[in-house]
Amino acid sequence: MDKKEFRVLIKYCFLKGKNTLEAKTWINAQFPDTIRGKSTIKDWYAKFRRGEMSTEDGELSGRPKQKDHQQRLLHSIIGPFEGRNRLKMTAFEEKESAASPRQCTVSKIHELGFELFLHPPYSPDLNLRDYSLFVDLKRMFTGNKLSSNQEVIDETEAYFEAKDKSYYKNGSL
């Protein structure tokens, strides 16, 4: 017998006018598999005398409040990060916002007639040591303003042609 049914039996005895000792004796005689202590019956009798006639469990002082699904979900996402970086959470409304700087840059590049290539974080056909080629190439292009794709191609080809063959053979990259 579960707690709810046991409480209903206690309430029945209370409404019949039995005292706690009589209620305990009667319940134990009628339902021998549900022997409970006198203190449990006493506690429920006290509640019934106060006018609390419900046999349901009330909210306990130490019990956490029930949260709605969105709050629990937010807590599960943010919980691991709380206190570490002191994140500031901002609620965003869904509305049209101003264009981001990246969108402005991309649109300006297209407007000027240049092609925008997305590059991968690594190139599978290049060895890691080959990336040192691009450090010097990057230095060479720094500060130069080239107006067309052909100028970029010409400058790049000139850079690689200027290198000695021994530069590539010796692996002095």
Backbone as ProteinMPNN parsed JSONL, in Angstrom:
{"seq_chain_A": "MDKKEFRVLIKYCFLKGKNTLEAKTWINAQFPDTIRGKSTIKDWYAKFRRGEMSTEDGELSGRPKQKDHQQRLLHSIIGPFEGRNRLKMTAFEEKESAASPRQCTVSKIHELGFELFLHPPYSPDLNLRDYSLFVDLKRMFTGNKLSSNQEVIDETEAYFEAKDKSYYKNGSL", "coords_chain_A": {"N_chain_A": [[0.854, -1.173, 0.0], [0.585, 2.178, -0.859], [1.753, 5.483, 0.177], [-0.246, 7.417, -0.193], [-2.695, 5.978, -0.162], [-2.561, 4.99, 2.441], [-2.721, 7.352, 3.906], [-5.291, 8.116, 3.274], [-6.738, 6.152, 4.624], [-6.08, 6.865, 7.263], [-7.313, 9.346, 7.352], [-9.962, 8.524, 7.069], [-10.359, 7.145, 9.51], [-10.049, 9.332, 11.223], [-12.246, 10.929, 10.493], [-14.274, 9.22, 11.308], [-14.135, 9.521, 13.975], [-12.343, 8.229, 15.618], [-9.601, 7.828, 17.941], [-5.986, 8.277, 17.88], [-4.691, 5.906, 18.741], [-6.724, 3.969, 18.508], [-7.107, 4.169, 15.734], [-4.63, 3.281, 14.767], [-4.633, 0.628, 15.685], [-6.906, -0.399, 14.366], [-6.206, -0.041, 11.597], [-3.865, -1.615, 11.431], [-4.982, -4.096, 11.98], [-6.83, -4.477, 9.884], [-5.252, -4.153, 7.615], [-2.623, -5.813, 7.525], [-0.204, -5.829, 6.185], [0.686, -3.249, 6.025], [1.932, -1.958, 8.272], [2.392, 0.785, 10.243], [4.004, 3.379, 12.154], [2.875, 4.881, 15.276], [3.421, 7.562, 15.482], [3.331, 8.608, 12.894], [0.622, 8.478, 12.307], [-0.269, 10.185, 14.306], [0.84, 12.64, 13.494], [-0.587, 13.119, 11.106], [-3.195, 13.277, 12.108], [-2.944, 15.63, 13.57], [-2.627, 17.477, 11.485], [-5.141, 17.21, 10.262], [-6.789, 18.165, 12.29], [-6.075, 20.833, 12.291], [-7.386, 21.659, 10.084], [-6.408, 21.07, 7.626], [-7.226, 19.14, 5.23], [-6.281, 17.736, 3.085], [-4.701, 14.919, 1.586], [-2.447, 14.928, 0.174], [1.079, 15.413, -0.513], [2.589, 18.323, 0.691], [4.327, 21.334, -0.398], [7.682, 21.196, 0.441], [9.979, 22.83, 2.666], [12.666, 22.676, 1.963], [12.569, 21.843, -0.59], [13.169, 22.296, -4.052], [11.843, 24.939, -6.045], [9.443, 24.445, -8.627], [10.435, 24.776, -11.942], [9.836, 26.345, -15.082], [10.082, 24.903, -18.389], [11.771, 26.371, -20.165], [13.428, 27.884, -18.453], [14.809, 25.838, -17.124], [16.137, 24.699, -19.278], [17.754, 26.843, -20.129], [19.343, 27.117, -17.845], [20.692, 24.671, -17.906], [22.276, 25.014, -20.121], [23.805, 27.322, -19.604], [24.743, 26.884, -17.064], [27.273, 25.354, -16.666], [29.103, 27.369, -17.26], [28.78, 29.426, -15.5], [30.093, 31.723, -13.196], [32.713, 31.264, -13.988], [33.613, 32.899, -16.17], [32.141, 35.071, -15.794], [29.838, 35.688, -17.43], [27.804, 37.893, -19.29], [24.479, 37.936, -19.779], [22.318, 38.671, -22.397], [19.165, 39.528, -23.527], [17.833, 39.123, -26.675], [15.697, 40.696, -28.935], [13.632, 39.53, -31.55], [14.092, 41.158, -34.32], [14.535, 43.333, -37.116], [17.849, 44.22, -37.64], [20.631, 46.521, -37.845], [22.95, 46.295, -40.582], [25.705, 44.079, -40.304], [29.259, 44.704, -39.789], [30.753, 42.846, -41.292], [28.953, 42.049, -43.28], [28.714, 44.445, -44.655], [31.332, 44.745, -45.606], [31.629, 42.488, -47.277], [29.636, 43.003, -49.164], [30.68, 45.341, -50.299], [33.042, 44.373, -51.452], [31.988, 42.712, -53.458], [30.659, 44.661, -54.905], [32.769, 46.133, -55.957], [33.658, 44.392, -57.813], [35.275, 42.241, -57.251], [36.162, 38.838, -56.583], [35.163, 36.775, -53.957], [36.816, 34.456, -52.092], [36.306, 31.712, -50.05], [38.366, 30.37, -47.655], [39.767, 27.258, -46.571], [40.516, 26.113, -43.177], [42.878, 24.763, -43.291], [45.021, 23.444, -45.818], [44.659, 20.555, -47.596], [46.437, 19.612, -49.531], [48.871, 20.733, -49.015], [51.903, 20.604, -47.208], [52.678, 20.988, -43.716], [55.067, 22.386, -43.349], [55.184, 23.835, -45.667], [53.699, 26.079, -45.294], [55.303, 28.11, -44.433], [56.117, 29.393, -46.669], [54.141, 31.202, -47.199], [54.374, 33.132, -45.252], [56.494, 34.876, -45.918], [55.462, 35.741, -48.341], [53.189, 37.051, -47.5], [54.332, 39.177, -46.101], [55.47, 40.497, -48.248], [53.236, 41.422, -49.638], [52.168, 43.205, -47.846], [51.11, 46.452, -47.336], [51.047, 47.018, -50.055], [48.984, 48.129, -52.707], [46.846, 46.697, -54.768], [45.055, 46.738, -57.783], [43.681, 44.939, -59.371], [42.788, 41.525, -60.147], [44.619, 40.379, -61.858], [46.983, 41.778, -61.349], [47.569, 40.84, -58.793], [48.04, 38.136, -59.335], [50.277, 38.373, -61.033], [52.199, 39.547, -59.297], [52.439, 37.514, -57.379], [53.439, 35.379, -58.91], [55.873, 36.517, -59.684], [57.121, 36.681, -57.218], [57.54, 33.937, -56.54], [59.149, 33.163, -58.685], [61.43, 34.601, -58.213], [62.706, 33.296, -56.183], [65.425, 31.08, -55.427], [66.177, 27.868, -56.899], [67.399, 26.177, -55.17], [66.383, 26.952, -52.79], [63.935, 25.657, -52.589], [64.701, 22.98, -52.915], [66.499, 22.363, -50.824], [64.91, 22.449, -48.65], [64.793, 24.583, -46.957], [62.788, 25.998, -45.841]], "CA_chain_A": [[0.0, 0.0, 0.0], [1.419, 3.375, -0.931], [1.518, 6.522, 1.181], [-1.525, 8.102, -0.444], [-3.779, 5.119, 0.339], [-2.441, 4.94, 3.897], [-3.226, 8.628, 4.422], [-6.755, 8.09, 3.133], [-7.228, 5.338, 5.745], [-5.958, 7.684, 8.474], [-8.375, 10.36, 7.27], [-11.222, 7.805, 7.319], [-10.444, 6.936, 10.962], [-10.245, 10.644, 11.837], [-13.634, 11.343, 10.255], [-15.129, 8.317, 12.088], [-14.053, 9.938, 15.368], [-11.429, 7.375, 16.378], [-8.359, 8.487, 18.344], [-4.824, 7.755, 17.15], [-4.429, 4.518, 19.14], [-7.761, 3.148, 17.866], [-6.847, 4.186, 14.294], [-3.48, 2.406, 14.532], [-5.066, -0.756, 15.911], [-7.835, -0.794, 13.29], [-5.466, -0.13, 10.315], [-2.975, -2.778, 11.493], [-5.803, -5.315, 11.941], [-7.441, -4.602, 8.56], [-4.199, -4.196, 6.588], [-1.412, -6.193, 8.263], [1.021, -5.592, 5.401], [1.026, -1.816, 6.065], [2.086, -1.534, 9.661], [3.099, 2.055, 10.376], [4.137, 3.822, 13.536], [1.837, 5.745, 15.84], [3.791, 8.967, 15.269], [2.846, 9.009, 11.571], [-0.826, 8.704, 12.438], [-0.414, 11.378, 15.14], [1.143, 13.821, 12.675], [-1.695, 13.358, 10.179], [-4.335, 13.725, 12.914], [-2.701, 17.042, 13.888], [-2.941, 18.242, 10.268], [-6.591, 17.208, 10.045], [-7.386, 19.04, 13.318], [-5.817, 22.222, 11.861], [-8.235, 21.946, 8.94], [-5.74, 20.661, 6.386], [-7.836, 17.842, 4.961], [-5.668, 17.114, 1.913], [-3.779, 13.816, 1.872], [-1.312, 15.103, -0.74], [2.287, 16.02, 0.038], [2.713, 19.751, 0.447], [5.677, 21.756, -0.773], [8.583, 21.181, 1.58], [10.802, 24.041, 2.699], [13.927, 22.443, 1.284], [12.326, 21.369, -1.948], [13.321, 23.38, -5.031], [10.638, 25.36, -6.754], [9.317, 23.893, -9.975], [10.75, 25.779, -12.957], [9.303, 25.996, -16.394], [11.038, 24.221, -19.267], [12.767, 27.284, -20.735], [14.405, 28.233, -17.428], [15.656, 24.673, -16.901], [16.99, 24.559, -20.452], [18.745, 27.915, -20.061], [20.274, 26.781, -16.768], [21.544, 23.552, -18.317], [23.233, 25.51, -21.109], [24.677, 28.328, -19.016], [25.238, 26.398, -15.777], [28.709, 25.05, -16.587], [29.928, 28.551, -17.473], [28.534, 30.42, -14.464], [31.161, 31.949, -12.248], [34.049, 31.158, -14.575], [33.958, 34.066, -16.98], [31.157, 36.11, -15.489], [29.176, 36.031, -18.687], [26.655, 38.774, -19.193], [23.46, 37.436, -20.69], [21.487, 39.715, -22.962], [18.035, 38.994, -24.28], [17.687, 39.791, -27.962], [14.39, 40.595, -29.555], [13.722, 39.198, -32.966], [13.706, 42.291, -35.151], [15.556, 43.641, -38.108], [18.91, 45.046, -37.075], [21.518, 47.124, -38.84], [23.862, 45.333, -41.211], [26.955, 43.905, -39.565], [30.429, 45.163, -40.563], [31.162, 41.814, -42.247], [28.042, 42.125, -44.421], [29.083, 45.648, -45.411], [32.598, 44.475, -46.292], [31.385, 41.525, -48.352], [28.88, 43.66, -50.235], [31.582, 46.28, -50.965], [33.944, 43.566, -52.289], [31.223, 42.32, -54.647], [30.362, 45.884, -55.649], [33.987, 46.513, -56.674], [33.898, 43.415, -58.868], [36.216, 41.194, -56.849], [35.587, 37.552, -56.218], [35.513, 36.434, -52.585], [37.038, 33.022, -51.92], [36.366, 31.238, -48.675], [39.496, 29.448, -47.566], [39.666, 26.299, -45.47], [41.499, 26.381, -42.135], [44.122, 24.144, -43.712], [44.94, 22.954, -47.183], [45.085, 19.159, -47.536], [47.509, 19.29, -50.471], [50.108, 21.377, -48.575], [52.538, 20.12, -46.001], [52.734, 22.063, -42.734], [56.262, 23.213, -43.551], [54.965, 24.685, -46.833], [53.038, 27.314, -44.895], [56.3, 29.164, -44.247], [56.154, 30.14, -47.926], [53.148, 32.259, -47.186], [54.778, 34.192, -44.333], [57.234, 35.855, -46.724], [54.539, 36.28, -49.342], [52.324, 37.992, -46.798], [55.151, 40.374, -45.851], [55.66, 41.184, -49.516], [51.995, 42.093, -50.011], [51.794, 44.195, -46.845], [51.277, 47.834, -47.765], [50.822, 47.173, -51.501], [47.591, 48.238, -53.121], [46.701, 46.149, -56.116], [43.708, 47.098, -58.217], [42.994, 43.901, -60.143], [43.197, 40.143, -59.901], [45.802, 40.093, -62.671], [48.141, 42.315, -60.635], [47.851, 39.916, -57.69], [48.638, 36.935, -59.941], [51.619, 38.728, -61.511], [53.076, 39.746, -58.134], [52.676, 36.208, -56.763], [54.348, 34.635, -59.79], [57.193, 37.153, -59.595], [57.683, 36.297, -55.916], [58.031, 32.56, -56.59], [60.232, 33.077, -59.669], [62.618, 35.241, -57.639], [63.347, 32.352, -55.256], [66.349, 30.114, -56.036], [65.708, 26.481, -56.87], [67.969, 25.558, -53.969], [65.474, 27.32, -51.697], [62.909, 24.617, -52.514], [65.324, 21.656, -52.819], [67.136, 22.169, -49.521], [63.905, 22.43, -47.583], [65.13, 25.649, -46.01], [61.581, 26.783, -45.639]], "C_chain_A": [[0.901, 1.239, 0.0], [0.98, 4.423, 0.092], [0.143, 7.164, 1.042], [-2.692, 7.286, 0.115], [-3.752, 5.049, 1.861], [-2.992, 6.215, 4.526], [-4.745, 8.702, 4.332], [-7.367, 7.267, 4.268], [-7.156, 6.114, 7.061], [-7.062, 8.736, 8.504], [-9.737, 9.734, 7.557], [-11.418, 7.604, 8.822], [-10.692, 8.252, 11.691], [-11.7, 11.086, 11.702], [-14.628, 10.465, 11.018], [-15.089, 8.656, 13.57], [-13.147, 9.069, 16.22], [-10.211, 8.191, 16.798], [-7.192, 7.797, 17.652], [-4.535, 6.301, 17.493], [-5.436, 3.571, 18.495], [-7.52, 3.05, 16.353], [-5.695, 3.25, 13.96], [-3.885, 0.942, 14.665], [-5.946, -1.232, 14.762], [-7.089, -0.994, 11.962], [-4.567, -1.363, 10.308], [-3.756, -4.087, 11.438], [-6.365, -5.546, 10.535], [-6.395, -4.81, 7.458], [-2.866, -4.54, 7.259], [-0.109, -5.951, 7.488], [1.48, -4.137, 5.441], [1.159, -1.32, 7.494], [2.966, -0.287, 9.694], [3.13, 2.441, 11.846], [3.02, 4.757, 13.958], [2.146, 7.218, 15.559], [3.309, 9.472, 13.906], [1.36, 9.341, 11.641], [-1.074, 9.968, 13.254], [-0.188, 12.653, 14.333], [-0.007, 14.153, 11.734], [-2.954, 13.804, 10.928], [-4.183, 15.21, 13.254], [-3.019, 17.926, 12.68], [-4.445, 18.336, 10.052], [-7.284, 18.117, 11.06], [-7.186, 20.513, 12.964], [-6.676, 22.611, 10.66], [-7.603, 21.603, 7.609], [-6.2, 19.249, 6.052], [-7.246, 17.137, 3.738], [-4.715, 16.005, 2.347], [-2.559, 13.862, 0.947], [-0.117, 15.673, 0.012], [2.283, 17.501, -0.289], [4.117, 20.071, -0.001], [6.517, 21.793, 0.489], [9.494, 22.396, 1.519], [12.112, 23.863, 1.939], [13.777, 22.032, -0.163], [12.487, 22.514, -2.948], [11.994, 23.696, -5.714], [10.629, 24.751, -8.151], [9.561, 25.018, -10.975], [10.132, 25.357, -14.283], [10.44, 25.504, -17.291], [12.133, 25.152, -19.78], [13.835, 27.663, -19.712], [15.352, 27.07, -17.167], [16.627, 24.489, -18.06], [18.102, 25.607, -20.44], [19.788, 27.605, -18.996], [21.209, 25.647, -17.17], [22.588, 23.994, -19.34], [24.263, 26.427, -20.454], [25.359, 27.825, -17.752], [26.721, 26.113, -15.72], [29.608, 26.282, -16.693], [29.76, 29.596, -16.379], [29.716, 30.514, -13.52], [32.552, 31.895, -12.849], [34.433, 32.447, -15.28], [33.044, 35.249, -16.7], [30.496, 36.612, -16.769], [28.001, 36.952, -18.424], [25.649, 38.307, -20.226], [22.58, 38.603, -21.134], [20.37, 39.06, -23.751], [17.892, 39.806, -25.561], [16.268, 39.606, -28.466], [14.593, 40.257, -31.022], [13.187, 40.377, -33.765], [14.824, 42.535, -36.149], [16.592, 44.56, -37.468], [19.758, 45.612, -38.207], [22.466, 46.061, -39.383], [25.158, 45.265, -40.417], [28.118, 44.397, -40.418], [30.871, 44.142, -41.612], [30.271, 41.861, -43.488], [28.383, 43.33, -45.295], [30.352, 45.408, -46.222], [32.385, 43.555, -47.482], [30.633, 42.191, -49.499], [29.765, 44.653, -50.998], [32.552, 45.538, -51.888], [33.239, 43.154, -53.575], [30.927, 43.531, -55.539], [31.569, 46.325, -56.488], [34.379, 45.501, -57.743], [34.908, 42.342, -58.519], [35.454, 39.942, -56.461], [36.064, 37.205, -54.812], [35.628, 34.923, -52.462], [37.069, 32.701, -50.436], [37.486, 30.214, -48.604], [39.3, 28.489, -46.394], [40.709, 26.619, -44.404], [42.844, 25.735, -42.423], [43.93, 23.674, -45.142], [45.466, 21.528, -47.206], [46.23, 18.82, -48.488], [48.841, 19.953, -50.101], [50.599, 20.746, -47.283], [52.583, 21.269, -44.998], [53.948, 22.967, -42.946], [56.112, 24.133, -44.758], [54.301, 26.012, -46.463], [54.036, 28.442, -44.667], [56.493, 29.964, -45.532], [55.262, 31.374, -47.834], [53.493, 33.378, -46.216], [55.514, 35.284, -45.102], [56.324, 36.521, -47.756], [53.628, 37.329, -48.708], [53.074, 39.296, -46.516], [55.311, 41.199, -47.13], [54.405, 41.985, -49.9], [51.597, 43.194, -49.032], [52.103, 45.597, -47.353], [51.061, 48.063, -49.245], [49.332, 47.263, -51.783], [47.503, 47.8, -54.566], [45.252, 46.333, -56.541], [42.988, 46.009, -58.997], [43.527, 42.523, -59.764], [44.485, 39.826, -60.657], [47.074, 40.619, -61.994], [48.544, 41.397, -59.483], [48.55, 38.676, -58.225], [50.069, 37.222, -60.382], [52.607, 38.878, -60.352], [53.425, 38.412, -57.475], [53.644, 35.387, -57.598], [55.761, 35.209, -59.724], [57.888, 36.776, -58.287], [58.29, 34.898, -55.983], [59.169, 32.387, -57.605], [61.531, 33.661, -59.116], [63.361, 34.317, -56.677], [64.267, 31.413, -56.024], [65.748, 28.715, -55.971], [66.235, 25.773, -55.632], [67.09, 25.848, -52.741], [64.421, 26.23, -51.492], [63.526, 23.236, -52.292], [65.875, 21.38, -51.426], [66.124, 22.076, -48.386], [64.178, 23.489, -46.533], [63.937, 26.566, -45.79], [61.454, 27.012, -44.196]], "O_chain_A": [[1.858, 1.324, 0.77], [-0.03, 4.261, 0.777], [-0.541, 7.42, 2.033], [-3.571, 7.829, 0.784], [-4.803, 5.05, 2.501], [-3.656, 6.162, 5.562], [-5.403, 9.276, 5.199], [-8.404, 7.644, 4.814], [-8.069, 6.029, 7.882], [-7.669, 8.986, 9.545], [-10.574, 10.349, 8.217], [-12.5, 7.857, 9.352], [-11.45, 8.295, 12.66], [-12.311, 11.554, 12.663], [-15.722, 10.926, 11.344], [-15.902, 8.153, 14.346], [-13.186, 9.17, 17.446], [-9.825, 9.134, 16.107], [-7.393, 6.832, 16.914], [-4.164, 5.53, 16.607], [-5.067, 2.508, 17.996], [-7.703, 1.988, 15.759], [-5.766, 2.505, 12.983], [-3.509, 0.115, 13.834], [-5.759, -2.333, 14.243], [-7.306, -1.993, 11.276], [-4.504, -2.08, 9.31], [-3.258, -5.082, 10.911], [-6.377, -6.676, 10.049], [-6.625, -5.545, 6.498], [-2.065, -3.645, 7.532], [0.965, -5.878, 8.086], [2.558, -3.822, 4.939], [0.528, -0.33, 7.862], [4.111, -0.295, 9.243], [2.387, 1.903, 12.667], [2.32, 5.341, 13.131], [1.23, 8.028, 15.415], [2.922, 10.633, 13.777], [0.907, 10.353, 11.106], [-1.981, 10.74, 12.941], [-0.931, 13.625, 14.47], [-0.367, 15.319, 11.574], [-3.704, 14.636, 10.417], [-5.159, 15.96, 13.233], [-3.611, 18.995, 12.829], [-4.968, 19.396, 9.705], [-8.269, 18.774, 10.723], [-8.025, 21.351, 13.294], [-6.688, 23.776, 10.263], [-8.212, 21.826, 6.562], [-5.626, 18.274, 6.537], [-7.684, 16.039, 3.396], [-4.012, 16.134, 3.349], [-1.741, 12.941, 0.941], [-0.274, 16.331, 1.041], [2.005, 17.89, -1.424], [4.997, 19.21, 0.007], [6.101, 22.363, 1.498], [9.751, 22.931, 0.44], [12.609, 24.813, 1.335], [14.768, 21.891, -0.879], [11.979, 23.609, -2.702], [11.152, 22.822, -5.923], [11.677, 24.568, -8.772], [8.965, 26.09, -10.867], [9.938, 24.172, -14.555], [11.616, 25.678, -16.971], [13.3, 24.764, -19.825], [15.014, 27.754, -20.052], [16.555, 27.273, -17.005], [17.797, 24.163, -17.854], [19.26, 25.29, -20.711], [20.983, 27.806, -19.217], [22.388, 25.659, -16.816], [23.668, 23.408, -19.414], [25.459, 26.316, -20.725], [26.443, 28.295, -17.407], [27.389, 26.588, -14.801], [30.759, 26.241, -16.258], [30.524, 30.561, -16.332], [30.271, 29.499, -13.098], [33.49, 32.437, -12.264], [35.486, 33.019, -14.997], [33.177, 36.305, -17.317], [30.586, 37.786, -17.13], [27.288, 36.793, -17.434], [25.944, 38.288, -21.421], [22.157, 39.42, -20.315], [20.605, 38.149, -24.545], [17.838, 41.035, -25.523], [15.713, 38.508, -28.428], [15.583, 40.643, -31.643], [11.976, 40.568, -33.873], [15.922, 41.994, -36.021], [16.245, 45.556, -36.834], [19.615, 45.229, -39.368], [22.743, 45.059, -38.724], [25.646, 46.28, -39.919], [27.988, 44.5, -41.637], [31.313, 44.52, -42.697], [30.757, 41.73, -44.611], [28.346, 43.246, -46.523], [30.443, 45.814, -47.38], [32.9, 43.811, -48.57], [30.951, 41.97, -50.668], [29.621, 44.796, -52.213], [32.853, 46.017, -52.981], [33.818, 43.235, -54.658], [30.943, 43.433, -56.766], [31.404, 46.832, -57.597], [35.327, 45.727, -58.495], [35.356, 41.605, -59.398], [34.287, 39.98, -56.073], [37.252, 37.33, -54.514], [34.663, 34.196, -52.696], [37.778, 33.347, -49.664], [37.537, 29.289, -49.415], [38.743, 28.858, -45.361], [41.683, 27.317, -44.685], [43.854, 26.133, -41.842], [42.802, 23.527, -45.613], [46.627, 21.308, -46.861], [46.929, 17.83, -48.271], [49.838, 19.757, -50.796], [49.819, 20.405, -46.394], [52.531, 22.429, -45.406], [53.863, 24.178, -42.744], [56.842, 25.119, -44.868], [54.342, 26.963, -47.242], [53.658, 29.613, -44.703], [56.981, 31.093, -45.489], [55.602, 32.446, -48.334], [52.955, 34.478, -46.342], [55.206, 36.468, -44.964], [56.421, 37.723, -48.002], [53.338, 38.363, -49.311], [52.52, 40.384, -46.673], [55.29, 42.429, -47.1], [54.508, 43.094, -50.425], [50.764, 44.037, -49.366], [53.231, 45.887, -47.752], [50.904, 49.211, -49.661], [48.526, 46.561, -51.172], [48.024, 48.457, -55.468], [44.332, 46.111, -55.754], [41.793, 46.138, -59.262], [44.581, 42.393, -59.141], [45.34, 39.094, -60.158], [48.122, 39.977, -62.06], [49.733, 41.202, -59.231], [49.533, 38.213, -57.646], [50.97, 36.42, -60.139], [53.731, 38.382, -60.428], [54.565, 38.198, -57.062], [54.564, 34.769, -57.061], [56.736, 34.457, -59.711], [59.102, 36.575, -58.258], [59.419, 34.687, -55.538], [60.054, 31.555, -57.404], [62.617, 33.245, -59.52], [64.536, 34.545, -56.39], [63.943, 30.994, -57.135], [64.924, 28.416, -55.107], [65.586, 24.868, -55.107], [67.068, 25.076, -51.783], [64.057, 25.918, -50.358], [62.961, 22.411, -51.574], [65.726, 20.273, -50.909], [66.467, 21.661, -47.279], [63.837, 23.319, -45.363], [64.089, 27.769, -45.578], [60.504, 27.658, -43.755]]}, "name": "protein", "num_of_chains": 1, "seq": "MDKKEFRVLIKYCFLKGKNTLEAKTWINAQFPDTIRGKSTIKDWYAKFRRGEMSTEDGELSGRPKQKDHQQRLLHSIIGPFEGRNRLKMTAFEEKESAASPRQCTVSKIHELGFELFLHPPYSPDLNLRDYSLFVDLKRMFTGNKLSSNQEVIDETEAYFEAKDKSYYKNGSL"}
